[in-house]
Amino acid sequence: MKNMKRHAGRPRTVTDPKLPKGIRAVDGKLYWRGTDEATRAIEDRLRDAGISRRCGSTPTEARRWYRENVAPHLDAQA
């Protein structure tokens, strides 16, 4: 069994490059997760406000959710 590597941990989901960074598909639903320090801070604020990180089931719903919930915070930080 030459050159066979064992991979530990959970399998990573494949993302659509057309979706905003941090959106992942899990069991047919799309979820957003902060990927750097700034977006993790936004993720904490959303969690404290009781906003779910579930973006929807389609790429269009995910983009709309991101535009309404994450983008305004990114603009405020800039």
Gaussian input, Z-matrix of N, CA and C with variables (Angstrom, degrees):
# hf/3-21g

backbone

0 1
 N
 C     1     B1
 C     2     B2     1     A1
 N     3     B3     2     A2     1     D1
 C     4     B4     3     A3     2     D2
 C     5     B5     4     A4     3     D3
 N     6     B6     5     A5     4     D4
 C     7     B7     6     A6     5     D5
 C     8     B8     7     A7     6     D6
 N     9     B9     8     A8     7     D7
 C    10    B10     9     A9     8     D8
 C    11    B11    10    A10     9     D9
 N    12    B12    11    A11    10    D10
 C    13    B13    12    A12    11    D11
 C    14    B14    13    A13    12    D12
 N    15    B15    14    A14    13    D13
 C    16    B16    15    A15    14    D14
 C    17    B17    16    A16    15    D15
 N    18    B18    17    A17    16    D16
 C    19    B19    18    A18    17    D17
 C    20    B20    19    A19    18    D18
 N    21    B21    20    A20    19    D19
 C    22    B22    21    A21    20    D20
 C    23    B23    22    A22    21    D21
 N    24    B24    23    A23    22    D22
 C    25    B25    24    A24    23    D23
 C    26    B26    25    A25    24    D24
 N    27    B27    26    A26    25    D25
 C    28    B28    27    A27    26    D26
 C    29    B29    28    A28    27    D27
 N    30    B30    29    A29    28    D28
 C    31    B31    30    A30    29    D29
 C    32    B32    31    A31    30    D30
 N    33    B33    32    A32    31    D31
 C    34    B34    33    A33    32    D32
 C    35    B35    34    A34    33    D33
 N    36    B36    35    A35    34    D34
 C    37    B37    36    A36    35    D35
 C    38    B38    37    A37    36    D36
 N    39    B39    38    A38    37    D37
 C    40    B40    39    A39    38    D38
 C    41    B41    40    A40    39    D39
 N    42    B42    41    A41    40    D40
 C    43    B43    42    A42    41    D41
 C    44    B44    43    A43    42    D42
 N    45    B45    44    A44    43    D43
 C    46    B46    45    A45    44    D44
 C    47    B47    46    A46    45    D45
 N    48    B48    47    A47    46    D46
 C    49    B49    48    A48    47    D47
 C    50    B50    49    A49    48    D48
 N    51    B51    50    A50    49    D49
 C    52    B52    51    A51    50    D50
 C    53    B53    52    A52    51    D51
 N    54    B54    53    A53    52    D52
 C    55    B55    54    A54    53    D53
 C    56    B56    55    A55    54    D54
 N    57    B57    56    A56    55    D55
 C    58    B58    57    A57    56    D56
 C    59    B59    58    A58    57    D57
 N    60    B60    59    A59    58    D58
 C    61    B61    60    A60    59    D59
 C    62    B62    61    A61    60    D60
 N    63    B63    62    A62    61    D61
 C    64    B64    63    A63    62    D62
 C    65    B65    64    A64    63    D63
 N    66    B66    65    A65    64    D64
 C    67    B67    66    A66    65    D65
 C    68    B68    67    A67    66    D66
 N    69    B69    68    A68    67    D67
 C    70    B70    69    A69    68    D68
 C    71    B71    70    A70    69    D69
 N    72    B72    71    A71    70    D70
 C    73    B73    72    A72    71    D71
 C    74    B74    73    A73    72    D72
 N    75    B75    74    A74    73    D73
 C    76    B76    75    A75    74    D74
 C    77    B77    76    A76    75    D75
 N    78    B78    77    A77    76    D76
 C    79    B79    78    A78    77    D77
 C    80    B80    79    A79    78    D78
 N    81    B81    80    A80    79    D79
 C    82    B82    81    A81    80    D80
 C    83    B83    82    A82    81    D81
 N    84    B84    83    A83    82    D82
 C    85    B85    84    A84    83    D83
 C    86    B86    85    A85    84    D84
 N    87    B87    86    A86    85    D85
 C    88    B88    87    A87    86    D86
 C    89    B89    88    A88    87    D87
 N    90    B90    89    A89    88    D88
 C    91    B91    90    A90    89    D89
 C    92    B92    91    A91    90    D90
 N    93    B93    92    A92    91    D91
 C    94    B94    93    A93    92    D92
 C    95    B95    94    A94    93    D93
 N    96    B96    95    A95    94    D94
 C    97    B97    96    A96    95    D95
 C    98    B98    97    A97    96    D96
 N    99    B99    98    A98    97    D97
 C   100   B100    99    A99    98    D98
 C   101   B101   100   A100    99    D99
 N   102   B102   101   A101   100   D100
 C   103   B103   102   A102   101   D101
 C   104   B104   103   A103   102   D102
 N   105   B105   104   A104   103   D103
 C   106   B106   105   A105   104   D104
 C   107   B107   106   A106   105   D105
 N   108   B108   107   A107   106   D106
 C   109   B109   108   A108   107   D107
 C   110   B110   109   A109   108   D108
 N   111   B111   110   A110   109   D109
 C   112   B112   111   A111   110   D110
 C   113   B113   112   A112   111   D111
 N   114   B114   113   A113   112   D112
 C   115   B115   114   A114   113   D113
 C   116   B116   115   A115   114   D114
 N   117   B117   116   A116   115   D115
 C   118   B118   117   A117   116   D116
 C   119   B119   118   A118   117   D117
 N   120   B120   119   A119   118   D118
 C   121   B121   120   A120   119   D119
 C   122   B122   121   A121   120   D120
 N   123   B123   122   A122   121   D121
 C   124   B124   123   A123   122   D122
 C   125   B125   124   A124   123   D123
 N   126   B126   125   A125   124   D124
 C   127   B127   126   A126   125   D125
 C   128   B128   127   A127   126   D126
 N   129   B129   128   A128   127   D127
 C   130   B130   129   A129   128   D128
 C   131   B131   130   A130   129   D129
 N   132   B132   131   A131   130   D130
 C   133   B133   132   A132   131   D131
 C   134   B134   133   A133   132   D132
 N   135   B135   134   A134   133   D133
 C   136   B136   135   A135   134   D134
 C   137   B137   136   A136   135   D135
 N   138   B138   137   A137   136   D136
 C   139   B139   138   A138   137   D137
 C   140   B140   139   A139   138   D138
 N   141   B141   140   A140   139   D139
 C   142   B142   141   A141   140   D140
 C   143   B143   142   A142   141   D141
 N   144   B144   143   A143   142   D142
 C   145   B145   144   A144   143   D143
 C   146   B146   145   A145   144   D144
 N   147   B147   146   A146   145   D145
 C   148   B148   147   A147   146   D146
 C   149   B149   148   A148   147   D147
 N   150   B150   149   A149   148   D148
 C   151   B151   150   A150   149   D149
 C   152   B152   151   A151   150   D150
 N   153   B153   152   A152   151   D151
 C   154   B154   153   A153   152   D152
 C   155   B155   154   A154   153   D153
 N   156   B156   155   A155   154   D154
 C   157   B157   156   A156   155   D155
 C   158   B158   157   A157   156   D156
 N   159   B159   158   A158   157   D157
 C   160   B160   159   A159   158   D158
 C   161   B161   160   A160   159   D159
 N   162   B162   161   A161   160   D160
 C   163   B163   162   A162   161   D161
 C   164   B164   163   A163   162   D162
 N   165   B165   164   A164   163   D163
 C   166   B166   165   A165   164   D164
 C   167   B167   166   A166   165   D165
 N   168   B168   167   A167   166   D166
 C   169   B169   168   A168   167   D167
 C   170   B170   169   A169   168   D168
 N   171   B171   170   A170   169   D169
 C   172   B172   171   A171   170   D170
 C   173   B173   172   A172   171   D171
 N   174   B174   173   A173   172   D172
 C   175   B175   174   A174   173   D173
 C   176   B176   175   A175   174   D174
 N   177   B177   176   A176   175   D175
 C   178   B178   177   A177   176   D176
 C   179   B179   178   A178   177   D177
 N   180   B180   179   A179   178   D178
 C   181   B181   180   A180   179   D179
 C   182   B182   181   A181   180   D180
 N   183   B183   182   A182   181   D181
 C   184   B184   183   A183   182   D182
 C   185   B185   184   A184   183   D183
 N   186   B186   185   A185   184   D184
 C   187   B187   186   A186   185   D185
 C   188   B188   187   A187   186   D186
 N   189   B189   188   A188   187   D187
 C   190   B190   189   A189   188   D188
 C   191   B191   190   A190   189   D189
 N   192   B192   191   A191   190   D190
 C   193   B193   192   A192   191   D191
 C   194   B194   193   A193   192   D192
 N   195   B195   194   A194   193   D193
 C   196   B196   195   A195   194   D194
 C   197   B197   196   A196   195   D195
 N   198   B198   197   A197   196   D196
 C   199   B199   198   A198   197   D197
 C   200   B200   199   A199   198   D198
 N   201   B201   200   A200   199   D199
 C   202   B202   201   A201   200   D200
 C   203   B203   202   A202   201   D201
 N   204   B204   203   A203   202   D202
 C   205   B205   204   A204   203   D203
 C   206   B206   205   A205   204   D204
 N   207   B207   206   A206   205   D205
 C   208   B208   207   A207   206   D206
 C   209   B209   208   A208   207   D207
 N   210   B210   209   A209   208   D208
 C   211   B211   210   A210   209   D209
 C   212   B212   211   A211   210   D210
 N   213   B213   212   A212   211   D211
 C   214   B214   213   A213   212   D212
 C   215   B215   214   A214   213   D213
 N   216   B216   215   A215   214   D214
 C   217   B217   216   A216   215   D215
 C   218   B218   217   A217   216   D216
 N   219   B219   218   A218   217   D217
 C   220   B220   219   A219   218   D218
 C   221   B221   220   A220   219   D219
 N   222   B222   221   A221   220   D220
 C   223   B223   222   A222   221   D221
 C   224   B224   223   A223   222   D222
 N   225   B225   224   A224   223   D223
 C   226   B226   225   A225   224   D224
 C   227   B227   226   A226   225   D225
 N   228   B228   227   A227   226   D226
 C   229   B229   228   A228   227   D227
 C   230   B230   229   A229   228   D228
 N   231   B231   230   A230   229   D229
 C   232   B232   231   A231   230   D230
 C   233   B233   232   A232   231   D231

   B1=1.4371
   B2=1.5236
   B3=1.2483
   B4=1.4508
   B5=1.5314
   B6=1.3292
   B7=1.4612
   B8=1.5214
   B9=1.3119
   B10=1.4706
   B11=1.5148
   B12=1.2957
   B13=1.4556
   B14=1.5138
   B15=1.2999
   B16=1.4594
   B17=1.5155
   B18=1.3016
   B19=1.4576
   B20=1.5156
   B21=1.3004
   B22=1.4595
   B23=1.5249
   B24=1.3082
   B25=1.4595
   B26=1.5063
   B27=1.3236
   B28=1.4544
   B29=1.5282
   B30=1.3085
   B31=1.4695
   B32=1.5176
   B33=1.2897
   B34=1.4622
   B35=1.5265
   B36=1.3199
   B37=1.4565
   B38=1.5211
   B39=1.2882
   B40=1.4552
   B41=1.5192
   B42=1.3199
   B43=1.4602
   B44=1.5162
   B45=1.2925
   B46=1.4594
   B47=1.5202
   B48=1.3364
   B49=1.4652
   B50=1.5281
   B51=1.3191
   B52=1.4683
   B53=1.5260
   B54=1.3305
   B55=1.4646
   B56=1.5256
   B57=1.3363
   B58=1.4626
   B59=1.5251
   B60=1.3100
   B61=1.4549
   B62=1.5263
   B63=1.3184
   B64=1.4531
   B65=1.5110
   B66=1.3177
   B67=1.4623
   B68=1.5273
   B69=1.3296
   B70=1.4555
   B71=1.5201
   B72=1.3243
   B73=1.4594
   B74=1.5237
   B75=1.3327
   B76=1.4566
   B77=1.5175
   B78=1.3126
   B79=1.4735
   B80=1.5197
   B81=1.3152
   B82=1.4480
   B83=1.5246
   B84=1.3201
   B85=1.4613
   B86=1.5203
   B87=1.3197
   B88=1.4544
   B89=1.5240
   B90=1.3246
   B91=1.4538
   B92=1.5196
   B93=1.3442
   B94=1.4601
   B95=1.5072
   B96=1.3291
   B97=1.4487
   B98=1.5184
   B99=1.3137
   B100=1.4576
   B101=1.5204
   B102=1.3177
   B103=1.4602
   B104=1.5228
   B105=1.3149
   B106=1.4627
   B107=1.5303
   B108=1.3077
   B109=1.4605
   B110=1.5306
   B111=1.3139
   B112=1.4680
   B113=1.5332
   B114=1.3323
   B115=1.4656
   B116=1.5257
   B117=1.3357
   B118=1.4672
   B119=1.5231
   B120=1.3301
   B121=1.4678
   B122=1.5285
   B123=1.3268
   B124=1.4699
   B125=1.5245
   B126=1.3206
   B127=1.4628
   B128=1.5348
   B129=1.3299
   B130=1.4736
   B131=1.5200
   B132=1.3431
   B133=1.4768
   B134=1.5275
   B135=1.3207
   B136=1.4721
   B137=1.5210
   B138=1.3342
   B139=1.4634
   B140=1.5302
   B141=1.3464
   B142=1.4712
   B143=1.5303
   B144=1.3281
   B145=1.4625
   B146=1.5320
   B147=1.3376
   B148=1.4584
   B149=1.5211
   B150=1.3307
   B151=1.4670
   B152=1.5188
   B153=1.3163
   B154=1.4580
   B155=1.5203
   B156=1.3234
   B157=1.4632
   B158=1.5271
   B159=1.3218
   B160=1.4632
   B161=1.5226
   B162=1.3286
   B163=1.4717
   B164=1.5147
   B165=1.3053
   B166=1.4548
   B167=1.5116
   B168=1.3158
   B169=1.4621
   B170=1.5156
   B171=1.3207
   B172=1.4642
   B173=1.5274
   B174=1.3203
   B175=1.4625
   B176=1.5305
   B177=1.3221
   B178=1.4671
   B179=1.5278
   B180=1.3387
   B181=1.4632
   B182=1.5233
   B183=1.3356
   B184=1.4607
   B185=1.5235
   B186=1.3235
   B187=1.4619
   B188=1.5311
   B189=1.3293
   B190=1.4659
   B191=1.5313
   B192=1.3386
   B193=1.4610
   B194=1.5331
   B195=1.3182
   B196=1.4625
   B197=1.5297
   B198=1.3104
   B199=1.4697
   B200=1.5351
   B201=1.3358
   B202=1.4599
   B203=1.5282
   B204=1.3404
   B205=1.4577
   B206=1.5212
   B207=1.3077
   B208=1.4626
   B209=1.5244
   B210=1.3082
   B211=1.4625
   B212=1.5320
   B213=1.3444
   B214=1.4722
   B215=1.5392
   B216=1.3353
   B217=1.4602
   B218=1.5305
   B219=1.3302
   B220=1.4659
   B221=1.5275
   B222=1.3262
   B223=1.4749
   B224=1.5196
   B225=1.3330
   B226=1.4636
   B227=1.5283
   B228=1.3351
   B229=1.4609
   B230=1.5296
   B231=1.3200
   B232=1.4672
   B233=1.5021
   A1=109.02
   A2=115.25
   A3=122.07
   A4=111.00
   A5=115.65
   A6=123.65
   A7=114.56
   A8=118.30
   A9=119.77
   A10=108.47
   A11=116.26
   A12=121.57
   A13=109.94
   A14=115.32
   A15=120.36
   A16=108.04
   A17=115.71
   A18=121.14
   A19=108.65
   A20=115.83
   A21=120.97
   A22=109.36
   A23=115.50
   A24=119.93
   A25=112.43
   A26=114.01
   A27=118.62
   A28=110.72
   A29=116.95
   A30=118.96
   A31=110.50
   A32=117.55
   A33=122.53
   A34=109.27
   A35=115.13
   A36=119.51
   A37=109.42
   A38=115.74
   A39=121.42
   A40=108.03
   A41=116.31
   A42=119.72
   A43=110.56
   A44=115.34
   A45=122.45
   A46=107.94
   A47=118.72
   A48=119.67
   A49=113.74
   A50=117.65
   A51=121.15
   A52=112.44
   A53=117.11
   A54=121.34
   A55=109.82
   A56=117.33
   A57=119.81
   A58=111.47
   A59=115.83
   A60=121.87
   A61=110.43
   A62=116.32
   A63=121.81
   A64=115.13
   A65=118.61
   A66=120.98
   A67=108.49
   A68=115.31
   A69=122.68
   A70=110.20
   A71=115.41
   A72=121.27
   A73=108.93
   A74=116.25
   A75=122.37
   A76=107.38
   A77=115.98
   A78=121.80
   A79=112.94
   A80=117.55
   A81=122.18
   A82=114.88
   A83=117.47
   A84=121.37
   A85=108.74
   A86=116.41
   A87=121.20
   A88=110.29
   A89=115.74
   A90=122.99
   A91=109.44
   A92=116.20
   A93=121.17
   A94=109.41
   A95=115.33
   A96=121.56
   A97=108.46
   A98=117.78
   A99=121.86
   A100=111.21
   A101=116.67
   A102=120.41
   A103=113.63
   A104=118.06
   A105=121.10
   A106=108.16
   A107=116.95
   A108=120.23
   A109=112.74
   A110=116.93
   A111=120.54
   A112=111.46
   A113=117.20
   A114=118.96
   A115=111.63
   A116=118.11
   A117=119.37
   A118=110.81
   A119=116.70
   A120=119.91
   A121=110.21
   A122=116.28
   A123=120.43
   A124=109.71
   A125=116.75
   A126=121.44
   A127=110.18
   A128=117.16
   A129=120.64
   A130=111.26
   A131=117.11
   A132=120.59
   A133=111.16
   A134=116.83
   A135=119.90
   A136=110.34
   A137=116.19
   A138=120.18
   A139=109.93
   A140=116.99
   A141=120.66
   A142=111.95
   A143=116.85
   A144=121.48
   A145=112.30
   A146=116.79
   A147=120.56
   A148=114.26
   A149=116.85
   A150=121.07
   A151=108.98
   A152=115.77
   A153=121.36
   A154=110.71
   A155=116.32
   A156=120.36
   A157=111.30
   A158=117.20
   A159=120.11
   A160=108.14
   A161=115.37
   A162=121.20
   A163=113.49
   A164=118.05
   A165=120.99
   A166=110.81
   A167=115.07
   A168=120.62
   A169=113.28
   A170=116.92
   A171=120.31
   A172=109.88
   A173=117.24
   A174=119.88
   A175=113.14
   A176=117.24
   A177=120.38
   A178=110.71
   A179=117.31
   A180=120.91
   A181=110.71
   A182=117.26
   A183=121.37
   A184=111.22
   A185=117.29
   A186=120.54
   A187=111.05
   A188=116.60
   A189=121.12
   A190=110.08
   A191=117.20
   A192=121.34
   A193=109.79
   A194=117.70
   A195=122.21
   A196=110.48
   A197=116.47
   A198=121.56
   A199=110.81
   A200=118.17
   A201=122.20
   A202=113.30
   A203=117.90
   A204=120.43
   A205=115.38
   A206=118.92
   A207=121.22
   A208=111.97
   A209=117.78
   A210=121.76
   A211=113.22
   A212=120.40
   A213=118.59
   A214=112.59
   A215=117.34
   A216=120.49
   A217=111.37
   A218=116.15
   A219=119.54
   A220=110.87
   A221=115.48
   A222=119.95
   A223=111.40
   A224=116.85
   A225=121.03
   A226=111.47
   A227=116.95
   A228=120.99
   A229=112.08
   A230=116.52
   A231=119.80
   A232=112.73
   D1=64.36
   D2=-177.03
   D3=-76.67
   D4=140.42
   D5=176.54
   D6=61.70
   D7=23.28
   D8=176.01
   D9=-96.34
   D10=128.29
   D11=-179.58
   D12=-110.91
   D13=143.44
   D14=174.35
   D15=-96.25
   D16=134.58
   D17=179.15
   D18=-109.64
   D19=126.38
   D20=178.85
   D21=-98.79
   D22=160.65
   D23=177.23
   D24=96.22
   D25=-179.63
   D26=-177.21
   D27=-81.17
   D28=151.63
   D29=177.37
   D30=-68.06
   D31=139.97
   D32=179.89
   D33=-83.76
   D34=143.97
   D35=179.09
   D36=-88.19
   D37=149.15
   D38=177.75
   D39=-85.99
   D40=134.92
   D41=-178.88
   D42=-107.76
   D43=158.51
   D44=176.66
   D45=-85.53
   D46=122.21
   D47=-177.96
   D48=-64.61
   D49=-13.66
   D50=178.81
   D51=-83.10
   D52=-11.22
   D53=179.92
   D54=-88.66
   D55=156.09
   D56=176.70
   D57=-59.95
   D58=154.66
   D59=-178.41
   D60=-61.49
   D61=135.06
   D62=177.63
   D63=99.83
   D64=-6.72
   D65=179.90
   D66=-90.12
   D67=128.42
   D68=-177.75
   D69=-128.99
   D70=149.90
   D71=176.39
   D72=-94.49
   D73=128.96
   D74=176.85
   D75=-134.89
   D76=115.10
   D77=179.57
   D78=52.35
   D79=42.45
   D80=175.58
   D81=81.86
   D82=1.10
   D83=177.27
   D84=-117.74
   D85=153.66
   D86=-177.79
   D87=-105.16
   D88=134.08
   D89=179.92
   D90=-128.10
   D91=150.66
   D92=177.25
   D93=-110.58
   D94=143.63
   D95=177.16
   D96=-142.35
   D97=137.30
   D98=179.05
   D99=-61.65
   D100=139.61
   D101=-175.67
   D102=-113.30
   D103=-11.71
   D104=177.05
   D105=-140.87
   D106=-178.22
   D107=-175.01
   D108=-60.09
   D109=-43.83
   D110=-178.20
   D111=-65.18
   D112=-45.21
   D113=-177.97
   D114=-74.62
   D115=-25.73
   D116=174.33
   D117=-67.73
   D118=-34.89
   D119=175.85
   D120=-64.79
   D121=-39.98
   D122=176.42
   D123=-64.28
   D124=-41.65
   D125=178.36
   D126=-58.77
   D127=-42.52
   D128=178.12
   D129=-62.54
   D130=-41.79
   D131=178.99
   D132=-64.20
   D133=-40.80
   D134=178.80
   D135=-64.74
   D136=-41.91
   D137=179.61
   D138=-62.90
   D139=-44.39
   D140=179.22
   D141=-63.12
   D142=-31.15
   D143=178.87
   D144=-82.15
   D145=-5.60
   D146=179.01
   D147=81.18
   D148=19.18
   D149=179.54
   D150=-89.63
   D151=125.49
   D152=179.40
   D153=-68.14
   D154=148.05
   D155=177.43
   D156=-89.67
   D157=4.29
   D158=175.75
   D159=-73.83
   D160=123.82
   D161=-174.24
   D162=-92.75
   D163=-17.35
   D164=-177.11
   D165=131.82
   D166=-165.11
   D167=-177.53
   D168=-112.36
   D169=-14.34
   D170=-178.78
   D171=-122.94
   D172=157.40
   D173=177.18
   D174=-58.14
   D175=-35.28
   D176=179.21
   D177=-64.76
   D178=-44.57
   D179=177.17
   D180=-62.57
   D181=-39.58
   D182=-179.58
   D183=-64.64
   D184=-43.01
   D185=178.49
   D186=-63.86
   D187=-40.63
   D188=178.98
   D189=-64.05
   D190=-45.91
   D191=179.32
   D192=-60.10
   D193=-44.80
   D194=-179.99
   D195=-62.48
   D196=-44.32
   D197=-179.48
   D198=-62.77
   D199=-37.40
   D200=-177.48
   D201=-81.81
   D202=-32.41
   D203=-171.19
   D204=-108.86
   D205=-32.87
   D206=-174.79
   D207=-104.41
   D208=-45.99
   D209=-174.74
   D210=-56.83
   D211=-40.82
   D212=179.06
   D213=-60.41
   D214=-36.24
   D215=178.29
   D216=-69.62
   D217=-37.09
   D218=177.29
   D219=-65.23
   D220=-41.03
   D221=177.99
   D222=-63.58
   D223=-37.72
   D224=-179.52
   D225=-68.18
   D226=-31.03
   D227=179.42
   D228=-76.85
   D229=-24.70
   D230=-176.16
   D231=-76.34

